[in-house]
Amino acid sequence: MPSIAIKELTHKPLKEEIYDALHRQIIAGKYTPGDWLRQEDIASQMGVSMTPVREALDLLVAKGIAERVPYRGVRVREMSEKDIVEAYGMRLILEAMIAKEVALNITPEQIAELEAIMAEMDRHVELSEMPQERQLSRQFHAAVAAASGNDLLIQLYAIVSNAFPDWLLYEALYRKPELVSSSVAQTHDEHASMMEAFKKRDADKAVKVSLEHVMESGRWLETYRNIPANLLREKEKQVSHLIKKTK
């Protein structure tokens, strides 16, 4: 089992500190899909009781990073190629639907919230800060979904975003740290394009840039997770008619 040093922990509620430390280990590839997250071992290595460890494991499960196996424990989630492709297709469909609703319904307060999240993301640009950056990105997209004002869409998005393996993609950054600065900059630019469309209430552009943002994740899935390109392109074709030419 990977060693988890106390110095990795930060000044947050203990369960969140443990969650962050485990998350860092997972996206750094020190745990791989299928590895067991033994509650007793983690508690012993961190010098904490088992209660916050159990709560941290519950957070990992809730966020789709780990899975609970009855009578056996918690392990890093294993995703089949089929699981990943299906989640990618659903993410494309929902992002398009959400983007259109947001462009029509977003409030000034929600715009300010999204801009605040982006500003915080800009403060996390180092390799060691990728877990925080990833969590903020998920927070950004959850806030976008909330701005749609569509309760069913919000619920569906929460399910699909937990199934979508974006956290797996960040493992590539630890193998190829030279990608970090360009990845962070590209994410910022793509989020900024989404914000511009939302502020202008341009639904067509909002759909276009939101889909392009998700499709960038598709290229990472192809390049760094070896998901067959033809399967990803097939899912993209299903939403390609939604991308209208914009100025």
C-alpha positions as CSV (number, residue, x, y, z in Angstrom):
1,M,0.0,0.0,0.0
2,P,1.3,3.5,-0.8
3,S,2.6,5.5,2.1
4,I,0.4,8.6,2.9
5,A,2.4,11.1,4.9
6,I,0.7,13.3,7.4
7,K,2.4,16.3,5.9
8,E,0.2,15.9,2.9
9,L,-2.8,16.9,5.0
10,T,-4.1,20.5,5.0
11,H,-6.2,22.5,7.4
12,K,-9.7,21.3,6.4
13,P,-12.2,19.0,8.1
14,L,-10.3,15.7,8.7
15,K,-12.4,13.6,6.4
16,E,-11.7,16.1,3.6
17,E,-8.0,16.1,4.4
18,I,-7.9,12.4,4.1
19,Y,-10.0,12.5,0.9
20,D,-7.6,15.0,-0.7
21,A,-4.6,12.9,0.3
22,L,-6.1,9.7,-1.2
23,H,-7.3,11.6,-4.2
24,R,-3.7,12.8,-4.9
25,Q,-2.4,9.2,-4.5
26,I,-5.0,7.9,-7.0
27,I,-4.5,10.5,-9.7
28,A,-0.7,10.2,-9.3
29,G,-1.1,6.5,-10.2
30,K,0.1,5.3,-6.8
31,Y,-3.2,3.4,-6.6
32,T,-4.5,1.9,-9.8
33,P,-8.1,0.8,-10.7
34,G,-9.0,-2.2,-8.6
35,D,-6.6,-1.5,-5.7
36,W,-8.2,-1.9,-2.3
37,L,-8.4,1.1,0.0
38,R,-8.0,-0.6,3.4
39,Q,-9.6,1.5,6.1
40,E,-7.4,0.1,8.9
41,D,-4.2,0.6,7.0
42,I,-5.0,4.2,6.0
43,A,-6.0,5.1,9.6
44,S,-2.8,3.6,10.9
45,Q,-0.5,5.3,8.4
46,M,-2.2,8.7,8.9
47,G,-2.4,8.3,12.7
48,V,-6.1,9.0,12.8
49,S,-9.2,7.1,13.9
50,M,-11.2,5.0,11.5
51,T,-14.3,7.2,11.5
52,P,-12.9,10.1,9.3
53,V,-11.2,7.5,7.1
54,R,-14.6,5.8,6.5
55,E,-16.1,9.2,5.8
56,A,-13.3,10.0,3.3
57,L,-13.9,6.7,1.6
58,D,-17.6,7.5,1.4
59,L,-16.6,10.8,-0.4
60,L,-14.5,8.9,-2.9
61,V,-17.4,6.5,-3.6
62,A,-19.9,9.4,-3.9
63,K,-17.7,11.1,-6.4
64,G,-17.3,8.0,-8.5
65,I,-13.6,7.6,-7.9
66,A,-14.0,4.5,-5.8
67,E,-16.6,1.7,-5.4
68,R,-17.8,-0.2,-2.4
69,V,-17.9,-4.0,-2.8
70,P,-20.4,-5.6,-0.4
71,Y,-18.6,-7.6,2.4
72,R,-15.2,-6.7,1.0
73,G,-14.5,-3.0,1.3
74,V,-13.7,-0.1,-1.0
75,R,-11.5,-0.1,-4.0
76,V,-10.4,2.3,-6.7
77,R,-13.1,2.2,-9.3
78,E,-12.6,-0.1,-12.3
79,M,-14.2,1.1,-15.5
80,S,-14.6,-0.9,-18.6
81,E,-14.1,0.6,-22.1
82,K,-17.9,0.3,-22.5
83,D,-18.5,2.2,-19.2
84,I,-16.2,5.1,-20.3
85,V,-17.6,5.4,-23.8
86,E,-21.2,5.4,-22.5
87,A,-20.4,8.0,-19.9
88,Y,-18.7,10.2,-22.5
89,G,-21.7,10.0,-24.8
90,M,-24.1,11.0,-21.9
91,R,-21.8,13.8,-20.9
92,L,-21.9,15.3,-24.4
93,I,-25.7,15.2,-24.5
94,L,-26.2,16.7,-21.1
95,E,-23.6,19.4,-21.6
96,A,-25.3,20.6,-24.7
97,M,-28.7,20.6,-23.0
98,I,-27.4,22.4,-20.0
99,A,-25.4,25.0,-22.0
100,K,-28.6,26.1,-23.9
101,E,-30.6,26.3,-20.7
102,V,-27.9,28.3,-18.9
103,A,-27.5,30.8,-21.7
104,L,-31.2,31.5,-21.4
105,N,-31.6,31.5,-17.6
106,I,-28.3,32.4,-15.9
107,T,-28.5,35.2,-13.3
108,P,-25.9,37.9,-12.5
109,E,-25.3,36.2,-9.2
110,Q,-24.6,32.9,-10.9
111,I,-22.2,34.5,-13.3
112,A,-20.4,36.0,-10.3
113,E,-20.2,32.6,-8.6
114,L,-18.7,31.0,-11.8
115,E,-16.2,33.8,-12.2
116,A,-15.1,33.3,-8.5
117,I,-14.5,29.6,-9.1
118,M,-12.5,30.4,-12.2
119,A,-10.4,32.9,-10.2
120,E,-9.7,30.3,-7.6
121,M,-8.7,27.8,-10.3
122,D,-6.2,30.2,-11.6
123,R,-4.4,30.0,-8.2
124,H,-3.9,26.2,-8.6
125,V,-1.5,25.7,-11.5
126,E,1.2,23.4,-10.2
127,L,1.4,19.7,-10.6
128,S,1.0,19.2,-6.8
129,E,-2.2,21.3,-7.0
130,M,-4.0,19.2,-9.6
131,P,-6.4,17.5,-7.1
132,Q,-7.6,21.0,-6.0
133,E,-7.8,22.2,-9.6
134,R,-9.8,19.1,-10.6
135,Q,-12.2,19.5,-7.7
136,L,-12.7,23.2,-8.6
137,S,-13.3,22.2,-12.2
138,R,-16.0,19.8,-11.1
139,Q,-17.4,22.6,-8.9
140,F,-17.5,24.9,-11.9
141,H,-19.4,22.4,-14.0
142,A,-21.8,21.6,-11.2
143,A,-22.5,25.4,-10.8
144,V,-23.1,25.6,-14.5
145,A,-25.6,22.8,-14.3
146,A,-27.3,24.5,-11.3
147,A,-27.6,27.7,-13.4
148,S,-29.8,25.9,-15.9
149,G,-32.6,26.0,-13.4
150,N,-33.7,22.6,-14.6
151,D,-33.9,20.3,-11.5
152,L,-34.0,17.0,-13.6
153,L,-31.0,18.1,-15.7
154,I,-29.1,19.0,-12.5
155,Q,-29.8,15.5,-11.0
156,L,-28.9,13.7,-14.2
157,Y,-25.7,15.7,-14.6
158,A,-24.6,14.8,-11.0
159,I,-25.0,11.1,-11.8
160,V,-23.2,11.3,-15.2
161,S,-20.3,13.5,-14.0
162,N,-19.6,11.0,-11.3
163,A,-19.5,8.2,-13.9
164,F,-17.3,10.2,-16.3
165,P,-13.6,9.3,-15.7
166,D,-12.1,12.8,-15.9
167,W,-10.2,12.0,-12.7
168,L,-8.4,9.2,-14.6
169,L,-7.2,11.7,-17.2
170,Y,-5.2,13.6,-14.6
171,E,-2.9,10.6,-14.0
172,A,-1.4,11.5,-17.4
173,L,-0.2,14.8,-16.0
174,Y,1.9,12.9,-13.4
175,R,3.5,10.8,-16.1
176,K,3.9,13.8,-18.4
177,P,4.3,16.9,-16.1
178,E,5.3,19.0,-19.2
179,L,1.6,18.9,-20.0
180,V,0.5,20.7,-16.9
181,S,0.8,24.4,-17.9
182,S,-0.8,23.9,-21.3
183,S,-3.6,21.8,-19.8
184,V,-4.4,24.4,-17.2
185,A,-4.3,27.3,-19.7
186,Q,-6.5,25.4,-22.1
187,T,-9.1,24.6,-19.5
188,H,-9.1,28.3,-18.5
189,D,-9.6,29.4,-22.1
190,E,-12.4,26.9,-22.6
191,H,-14.2,28.0,-19.4
192,A,-13.8,31.6,-20.4
193,S,-15.4,30.9,-23.8
194,M,-18.3,29.3,-22.0
195,M,-18.7,32.3,-19.7
196,E,-18.6,34.7,-22.7
197,A,-21.4,32.9,-24.4
198,F,-23.5,32.7,-21.1
199,K,-23.0,36.5,-20.5
200,K,-24.2,37.2,-24.1
201,R,-27.0,34.8,-23.8
202,D,-25.9,33.2,-27.0
203,A,-27.3,29.7,-26.7
204,D,-25.8,28.4,-30.0
205,K,-22.3,29.5,-29.0
206,A,-22.7,28.2,-25.5
207,V,-23.6,24.7,-26.9
208,K,-20.7,24.8,-29.3
209,V,-18.0,25.8,-26.9
210,S,-19.4,23.5,-24.1
211,L,-19.3,20.5,-26.5
212,E,-15.8,21.4,-27.7
213,H,-14.7,21.5,-24.1
214,V,-16.0,17.9,-23.4
215,M,-14.5,16.7,-26.7
216,E,-11.1,17.8,-25.6
217,S,-11.6,15.3,-22.8
218,G,-12.4,12.8,-25.5
219,R,-9.0,13.4,-27.1
220,W,-7.4,12.8,-23.8
221,L,-9.3,9.5,-23.4
222,E,-8.0,8.5,-26.8
223,T,-4.4,9.5,-26.3
224,Y,-3.8,8.7,-22.6
225,R,-6.4,6.0,-21.8
226,N,-6.3,4.2,-25.2
227,I,-10.0,4.4,-25.8
228,P,-10.6,3.5,-29.4
229,A,-11.1,6.7,-31.5
230,N,-13.9,5.2,-33.6
231,L,-16.1,4.7,-30.4
232,L,-15.5,8.3,-29.2
233,R,-16.2,9.7,-32.7
234,E,-19.4,7.8,-32.9
235,K,-20.7,9.4,-29.7
236,E,-19.6,12.8,-31.0
237,K,-21.5,12.3,-34.2
238,Q,-24.7,12.0,-32.2
239,V,-24.4,15.6,-31.0
240,S,-22.5,17.1,-34.0
241,H,-25.8,18.6,-35.4
242,L,-26.0,20.7,-32.3
243,I,-22.8,22.6,-33.1
244,K,-23.9,25.5,-35.2
245,K,-21.5,27.9,-36.9
246,T,-21.0,31.0,-34.8
247,K,-19.2,34.2,-35.5
